Amino acid sequence: MKFFNKIYILFFIVILSSLGYLYFTMSSTQEKLQTNLEKLFIIQAKNFSENIEDTVKQNILDNLYKNLKENESLRDNLQNSISMLITPSFKYIYVLYRDKNGKYRYLLDGSKEDRGEFGQKLNVDKENWDKIYNTKADDAILQKDIENLWGTYLKPIIYNNEVSAVIGIDFSAKLPHSISSVMRPMQNTFIYIFIAIASLLIVLLYQTIINIKTKKNAFTDELTQTFNRTYLKEFLRNLDSTKYQILMFDIDFFKKVNDTYGHKAGDFILIEVAKIIKQVLRKQDVTIRFGGEEFLIFVHKSVNYKQDKLMVAEEIRKSIEQAVFNFEGTIINITTSIGITLYPENYNNISDAMNKADEMLYIAKKSGRNRVISDS
C-alpha cells in the first residue's frame, strides 16, 4: 500500500508539473504571438512608407512643399495613390511638414473621409515627430492594452540631405485581444485541471498521513510507546534472523511493585524502563512490549557484535539497576532479568528462537534475577 501511495503521489506531481509547464508555455506563446504581430504591422507600415516615398520622389524631384502647393492636380493624384493603401488596420496615411513655427501641417492626406486640407495644422506628438527631423531615421511609436494594439510609423522624406516632410501611418488592430480570447479558455481549462488534480493530491496526502498515523497507532503500545504484538507479526514476516539477536526482557518482582505501590506506580515503572531501553538501543534495534512487564528486543548485529555479544543486554541491565525511579516521592529500586538467543538462524524457525530466549529468561530468574543468560 505504501509503495502504491508513493507511485500515486509521483504520478500526480508529474501531471501537475506538466500542466504547469503547458500553462506557462501558453502564456509565453501568447506574448510571442503579440510581439510577432507588432513586428508584422511595423514591417507592413515600413513597406507602405517606402512605396509612398518612391512615388513622391518619382513625381517631385526637389522642393516638395512648393511643387505640392502650386500643383493641385499632382497633389490629388498623390493623395489618391496613397488612399489605395488604406485598409481597416491602416486607416490614416498622411504626409506632414514642419513650418517655421514648429507646427505640423498637411502636405498630403490619403484619408477617404475627412481628408485634411493642404497646409491645415494637425496636432501630433511633437517630441516624436521632431525626433525624425533630427535623426533622419524611421521610427515606430507603439501603444497597446489588453484589447488593442495601435501605433504610428514615421518615415522622413529627404531631399539634399534635409528632411522635407514626414510620412505618418497610423495603424490599429484588435488581434491581440482576439489572441487573448482564444488562449484564455485554454489557460482556464489548465487552471481547472490543475486545481482538480492538486485537490486530489492533497486528499491523497491527507489520506496517506491518516493511514500512517492509524497504522502507527495500531502498531504502538499506548502506555510505553514501544511496538506491540500486532507489529511483531508484521516484523516477523520479513525478518532476516541472521541479522538479529533476540532478547527476552522482564522486570524483576514487578507484581510486588503493583501490590505494594499500586498499578499507577507499575505503569510509571513500565514507562521509565521503556525510556531507558530506547536510550540504550539504536535506530536499527526493535523493542516490543510482549506482555505485562515483558519486552521482546531484537538487537541488530553491529560490526563489533562478535567482540561482545552480550554488551547491549548488559548495558540495559546496568542502566535500569542504577536508575533512580522516584514515584511520588518514593524511591523504587528495579532490576531486570534478560534471556538471549545469540544465533536465531541456528533454530528451525523464529518461533523456536524466541522460545529459546524465553527459556534463557526463565533460567536467569531461577538463578537469582538481575542477570543476563544467553543460549551460548
Disulfide bonds with the S-S distance in Angstrom:
none
